[in-house]
Structures are given as C-alpha cells and as structure tokens.
Amino acid sequence: MDEPMVVHPEVVGKVVGEVEVKSRLDNDVARLPQYDPDSFPESDRVKIPDSSGFVDTADLVYEVAADLARGRVPMLWGPSGVGKTYLAQHLAYLMRVPFERIPLGETSEREDVTGHYELKQTRRGTETFWVQSRLARGFTRPGVTCIDEWNAAPPAVLHVARPILDDSNQLPLDAWDGRVLLKHAHRFLIATGNPDWMPQYAGLMPLSEADNDRLSHISVTWAPPEVEAQIVLAHAKLNGLDRVSAWKAVLAIRTWEDLREQIKTSDLPITAGTRSLLNFVECLQYHPPKKSIAKVYQRMDQRSYAEVASFIEHHDWNLYTDPKLVDADTGFYLSAPAEPEPEEPADDE
C-alpha cells in the first residue's frame, strides 16, 4: 500500500530582515521575519497589503506578534467591527507577506478547509479534478491567514481544521488522497470570533475545550473615543471626505459612545463597532445625519431602529460647519466644545 504523500513547504519569497514589534507597556520585543514583496510571484504579490492605518489601543499588535513568534495561533475575541481582521492584516503589512482572509460560518463545510472535487470537460471527456481550498493552497507558503468567525463554523468543520492548531503544524487532506501538507515556518495563522456570551451573538456555540486549549486568547474591545477620532480622521483624509465637518465627526463619535452604553444595558440587537462608525461618517459626506444612520442601521425591526435613530436627535449637527474634518488636527476630538444645554422654557406669568 502506498504511503500518503508529504508536501513540504515551498521555497517562495525572500527574507530581507526582521520586524521588531515593541510592547507599548514595557521593553519587551517580539521579532518576526520581513520579506521583500517583489520576491513573490504576482499571484502572491497582489495579496500583500501596501498600507495600514491600524491604530493600536491596548498593545494588541505586540500581543499578536508575540503569539506568532512563539508558534501559537492567537484567537481574537470581540464584537463585530472592532478591527480584529484589520489587526491581522496589519501584521501581514508589517512583515510584507500575502494576507488571506478565510471566512467561516454556519453554512461552511469541510471542503472550505481542505478542498473539493470538480468535474471539468477536457479533450478526453468529463474528468474529475481536485481543487485545493485557499487555506490549503497558502499553508505551505509564507503569509498570514486570518480565519474569521472560527466559533461560527459547524463542529465537523472545526474537527477537520483542528490539526492546523497542533504543534505538528500539518493539514491532512483525507478527502483527496490522504496527503499531508506541512506548514511553512512563516505561514502565520490568526483566528477571530464573536463572543458567544454577548446577546447580539445568541446562537453561537462555545468552542470545545480541545480548541480553546490550542488557541491563545486575546480580547479586542472598542477603541477609546480619542483613538477612534484618530482613526476617523485618517479615514476621512484617505477617502477625501471633504464635506464632513469636524463637528459632525465629534458628534458621530459621541453618538457611538451612547449606542454602546445602550447596548450594555439593554437588548438592543446591534453592534456599534469602529467599522459602522466609519460607515456613518462616510455617509455624512452625501447625506444628512438622519439619512446616514438609516444607511447603517435601517435593517432592524422598527422599534429597535427608532431607538437607534433617536440618538441622532440628541445633538445639534449644524452648530459648527468649520473646520472640515480633513483639515482638522489629531486633537480635534479632545478640543471639541461641549454642546450647549437646551434652554429651559420660560414660565408663564
């Protein structure tokens, strides 16, 4: 009986140095390889991020880099829109390696991890060919693979994927011919998940202890407002949002703070992450605030949406029209004035 084939890591890309990721809290350093982007074939080169606007808020870049340096798979836990996938992409940017995002979900199948057979017409007639998954194709090459929503996949899918978390660093393709892929030393895996204990994600099953024990867990939360202001400013300049005032951006951040407080204390079935905040600020370039909030959240039931939309009415969006957000400095949020208190109605004599 033939032994299964072993597929060894490919010789792709050229290491030209190392990235030193320093902790913001102490003097610790994690070292990762840095590649020459031009040393990759075009199919890999187009996947290498050429810029990153990620703003670290809690030493997250160092935490993830330290896990990758010691050969572990970090599991980033946090609500939708806080920047988990963006953080993984930022690591690929630092190392100048290809970035792959593999989304999982309740409809995922084992073939999404390993691959599948396809029927194709050839000169000899209809033939069967094996097509490897994107996860499998990148497994033996340098790069960063972000497996999104790991805990949303069915148990059968996680069972097939579990070997990639082991120290053996292997991916068996039993559905094909039993061959075993050996992970490239510089193929870094990062998993993300939405917290199953939050009401917005009711229905997600907790990870098994077998998976939990293999992963290195990192909590990713909403950025503080002064940091989100930097992210909003960078996003506005990158996308040319020249009709949005700095005042409207300040009120957008304040509105999102209010939404998050409401989410904590009620059953409001939304997430209010940085991604949705940026979406709202983009809409302000083209629409008034009420229409902009509808663009982001009018997917909900009428009662919940009315509750969300009411937060827009708490603010005077036209109080200041200058400066424009793209002309503001990084301290625009902290230096923004407080909103005037509404005047008390005069007593009738």
N, C-alpha and C positions, 0 to 999 in steps of 0.2 A: 504494500500500500504506500502510495506516495505521501511524503511529509508535506504539510502545508507550507506554502511559500512565505518567506520572511522578507518584507520590503523595508530596506534600510533607509535612513534619512538621506535626502538628496543634497548634492553639493550645489547650492544656489545662493547667490548674493555674496558680498564681500564685507567682512567686519573691518571697520576702519578705526575703531576706538571704543570707548565706553561712555555711558551716561552715568553721571553721579547725581543721584536723587537724594537731596539732603532733607532731613527732618526739620520742620519748622519749629519744633518744640525743644530739640536738643541738638547735639552734634553728630548724631548717627547718620550714616550714609549707606544707601543701597546702590550697588553697581550693576548696570545692565549693559548689554552689547549695543553698539551703534553701527549701523550699516551704511554703505554707500548706496543711495537709491538707484543710481544709474547702473549698478552692477546686477540688477534684477532684470529678467525678461519683461517685455511690455505688459504681458498679462498680469504680472505681479506689480509692476511699477505703478499702474493706474490705481491700485488699491492703497498706495502709500499716502497718508494724509500729508498735505503740503502746508498746512497751517493748523493752529489750535488756539481757541480763545478760552480754554478751560481755566477757571479761577478756583484755586484750591481754598477751601474754607475750614478744613479740620485735619490737615496733614494727611489727606486721603491719598495723594499721589505717592507719598513715601510709604504708607501702609501697603498699598498695592504693589509697589516696586519691591518692597522687602519680601512679600509673599512670593512674587515671581522669581526673585533672586535665589530663594531657598527651595524652589521647585514645587511650591504649593499652588493650588487653584483658589484664588480669592473669590468669595461669594459676596456680592454687593447687594445688601438688603435696603430697600427704600421704596417709597411710593412712586408712582409714575411721574416722570417729568423732573426729577431732582438731578439728573445728569449722570446716571450710572453708566449708560452706554457711552456717553461723551467722555467720561473718565477713562474708560477702556481705550477709546480711540486716541485719547491724549497720550497714553503710554506708547501706542504704535507710532505716534508722531515723534515722540522723544527718541525712539530707537530707529526711526526711519525705516520701518518694515511694513509689509502689507497688513491691512486690517480687514477682518471678515466678521460680519455680524450674522449669527445663526439664530433666527427666532424660533422658539418652541411655543407650543400651546396645546390646548385640549384636543385639537384635531391632528397633532403631529403623529407620525408613525415611525416605526423603527428604521424605515428606509431613509428618513431625514438625517439619521445619524450615520448609516453605513452606505447606502446606495440602493439601486433598483435595476431590474432588467427592463430593457426596452426592445420592442420589435422594430426593425428597420428593413426597408426594401433595398436590396443590393442586386448586383447583376446575377447573383446565384439564386435570387428569390428572397423570401422573408427570412431574416436571421435574427437571432437574439443576441443582444449586446448588454454588457454590464456597464452601468453609469454610476460612477462613484459620487457620493454626496460632497457638498462643498467642504464639510467638516473633514471628511476623509482625504480629499484632494490636498488640503492645506496641512494635514497632520505631519507630513514628512518634510515640510519646508519651513523656513523662518517666517515669523509673523505673529500677529495677535489675533486670536479667535475669541469673540465675545458671544457667549451662548445666553441669549436673552430669555428671561422668564423660565429658568430651569425648573422651578417648582410648579409650573403650569402644565407641564407635559405629563401624559399618562405614565403610570408605573412601568409598563412594558418598554417604553422608550427610554426611561431613566435606567432601567436594568441593562439595556444594550450599551448605553453611554457610560455606565459606571466604571468600566476598566480604564477610561482615559483619566480618571481621578487617582488611580493607584500609582504607587511608586514604580510599577513596571512600565508605565508610560506606553501602553500598547492599545491598539484598536483592532480587534479581530473582526474580520469580515466573513462571518459564518454563512451569511446568506449568499455569498458569492462562491468562493472555493476554499474557504477557511483560512485564507492568507492573513498574516498578521502584520499590521503597519507599526513601525517603531517611530515614536515621536521625535521630531528634530529637537535638539537641545535648546534651540531658540524659537520654538513654537510655543508661545505663552497662551494659556487658557484663562479666561476670566468669565465667571458666571454671574448673572444678575437674577433677582427675584423680587416680586412684590410681597410685602408681609401678609401672610395668611391670617394674622391676628387683627388686622385692621378691617373695619366694617365694609369699606369700599371693595375689598377683595374677598368677600364671603364666597365660599365655594372652593377656594384653593385648598388643596390638601397639604398638611405639613410634610416636609421632607422626611424620609426614613432616616433612622439613626445611622444606617450604613452610609448614606450620602452625607449627612451632617458631619459625621466623624472624618470624612475625607476632605471636606472643604475648610477653608479658613474664612471666618465670617467677619464682615465689615459693615457697619451701619452707615448709610448715606442719608442725610436729612436735608431739609430745606436750608438754603444758604441764608445767613443773616441779611437783613434789608440793605445794609451798606455795601455788602458784597454783591447782592443782586443788582444794585444800582450800577456797579462797575460792569456787570455782565450786560445789562440793558444798554448802557452807553456804548460798549464795544459792538453790540449787535446793531444798534442804530447807525453807527458810523460805517460798519461793514456793508449794510444794506441800503445806505443812503436815505434814511428816514428823515428827510429834511423838513417835513411839515409837522412833525411832532414836537410840541414844546417840552422843555424840561419839566415844567409844572405838571403836565399830564402824565409824564413818566413817574414823577413823585407820587401822584395820586394813584397810579396803577399799582405801584409797589405797596402803598398803604392799603389799597383795596384787597390785594392778595394776602396781606397780613390779617385783615379782618376775616377773609374767607377761611384762612387756615385755623383761626381761633374758633370759627363756627363749626368747622369740620371736627375739631377736637371735642366739642361739647354737644354735638347733635348727630343725627343720622344723615346729614347732607351727603348724597351719594356721588361725590366728585373727588378728584384730586386737584390741588392747586399748586402745581409744581412750576419750576422756572420755565419749562417749555411752554406751558399755557400762558404764562405771563408774557413771554416774548411774542407769542402769537397775538395776544391782545394789543401789545404796543405796536406791532406791525399793522394791525387793523386800524389803529388810530391815525395812520398815515392817510387812510382812504375814507374812514367813516367816523361819525360821532361816537362818543363812549357807549351809548345805549345799543347802537347797532354793532359795535365792536364786541361787547360782551355777548351779544346774541351769536355772533360768528363763532365764539369759543364754546359757549355752553348751551345754546338752544337745541340740544339733543336730548334734553331731560324731560321728565314729566312737568306739566305746567306749574304745579305747586312748588317743586324744587327750583325750577328755573326762576319763578317770580321771587323766591327768597334770595337767589344769587344776584339777580338783576337789581334788587333793592339796594345792594351795597353801592352801586353806581350813584344813586340818588343822595348818598350821604355827603357828597363832595361837590364843590364848585369848580367844574372843569375849565371854565373860561376866565378864572380870576387873573391869571397871568398868561400872556401869549409869548413873551420873550424871557430868557433866550431860548433858542431852539435846542433840542436835545443834542444834536450833532455838534453844536458849538459850546456845550457845557463842559466843565472840568469834572474830574473824577469825584470831587467832593460835593457835587450838586445836590445829592440827596440829604446829606448831613446839614448843609447850609440852607435848606429849603425852609421858608417860614411856616409857622403853624397856620392852620386855617382859622379865619375869624369865627368867633362864636355867633350863632344865629341870634338876631335881636329878639328880645322879649316883646310880645305885643303890648302896646300901651293900654293901661287900664281905662275903661270908660268912666267918665265922671258922671 
